[in-house]
């Protein structure tokens, strides 16, 4: 990770923390580790995390991920050359409202599927 990427990721983590502080009052929501960084999770399953370039990665149902990608709102997360079905990344330049909407969708999805 370059210094510029580190600064971008640090700024985005601070932004995510400020935007989502109210989520931490919800039952089962906490910060946890994923991909060598911290992300928001519910009952131990991460649903939102800042990636190395400062973008926001969230987990949504595959059909919703398809819609978001088709709309151009996000791109699929690619790991080891393969696109992940349910993980999408929003650009660091996306608005706070866009980030919050994605985080809320991810929270609702993970809350539904996590025992």
C-alpha positions in Angstrom: 0.0 0.0 0.0 1.4 3.4 -1.0 1.4 6.4 1.4 -1.3 8.0 -0.7 -3.5 4.9 -0.5 -2.9 4.7 3.3 -4.0 8.3 3.7 -7.1 7.8 1.6 -8.0 4.6 3.5 -7.5 6.3 6.8 -9.6 9.3 5.8 -12.3 6.9 4.5 -12.3 4.9 7.7 -12.7 8.1 9.8 -15.6 9.1 7.4 -17.2 5.7 7.7 -16.9 5.8 11.5 -18.5 9.2 11.7 -21.3 8.4 9.3 -22.2 5.1 10.9 -21.8 5.9 14.6 -25.6 5.6 15.2 -25.5 2.0 13.8 -23.4 1.0 16.8 -26.4 1.5 19.0 -28.2 -1.3 17.2 -28.2 -4.8 18.8 -25.3 -6.9 17.6 -23.5 -4.2 15.6 -19.8 -3.7 16.2 -16.4 -3.1 14.6 -14.5 -6.3 13.6 -11.5 -7.4 11.6 -11.7 -8.3 7.9 -9.0 -8.2 5.2 -6.4 -6.8 7.6 -8.6 -3.8 8.4 -11.7 -3.0 10.5 -15.2 -3.1 9.3 -18.7 -2.9 10.6 -20.4 -6.2 11.4 -23.4 -7.7 12.9 -23.1 -10.7 15.2 -19.6 -11.2 14.0 -20.2 -11.0 10.2 -18.8 -8.0 8.5 -21.1 -6.0 6.1 -19.1 -2.8 5.4 -15.4 -2.1 5.2 -13.1 0.5 3.6 -10.7 -1.0 1.0 -7.1 0.1 0.4 -7.9 2.9 -2.0 -10.5 4.5 0.3 -13.6 3.0 -1.4 -16.5 1.5 0.6 -17.0 -2.2 0.2 -20.4 -3.6 1.2 -22.1 -7.0 1.0 -25.6 -7.0 -0.6 -27.7 -9.8 -2.2 -26.4 -10.8 -5.6 -29.4 -9.5 -7.5 -29.0 -6.1 -5.8 -25.3 -6.1 -6.6 -26.2 -6.8 -10.3 -28.5 -3.7 -10.2 -26.0 -1.4 -8.6 -23.3 -2.4 -11.0 -25.6 -2.0 -14.0 -26.6 1.5 -12.7 -22.9 2.4 -12.5 -23.2 3.2 -8.8 -20.5 0.6 -7.8 -18.1 -2.0 -9.2 -17.8 -5.6 -8.1 -15.0 -6.4 -5.7 -12.3 -8.4 -7.4 -10.1 -10.7 -5.4 -7.4 -12.9 -6.9 -8.8 -12.2 -10.3 -12.4 -13.1 -9.6 -15.4 -11.0 -9.1 -17.2 -11.6 -5.8 -20.9 -12.1 -6.2 -22.2 -10.2 -3.2 -19.4 -7.7 -2.5 -19.4 -4.3 -4.3 -17.3 -1.2 -3.9 -18.4 2.4 -4.0 -15.8 5.1 -4.9 -14.3 7.3 -2.2 -15.8 10.3 -4.0 -19.4 9.0 -3.6 -21.6 11.2 -1.4 -22.2 10.6 2.3 -25.8 9.8 1.4 -24.7 7.2 -1.1 -22.4 5.5 1.4 -25.1 5.5 4.1 -27.7 4.0 1.8 -25.2 1.2 0.8 -24.3 0.6 4.5 -28.0 0.4 5.5 -28.7 -2.1 2.7 -25.8 -4.2 3.7 -26.8 -4.1 7.4 -30.4 -5.2 6.6 -29.1 -8.0 4.4 -26.6 -9.4 6.9 -29.1 -9.0 9.7 -31.5 -11.2 7.8 -29.0 -13.9 7.0 -26.9 -14.0 10.1 -28.1 -16.2 13.0 
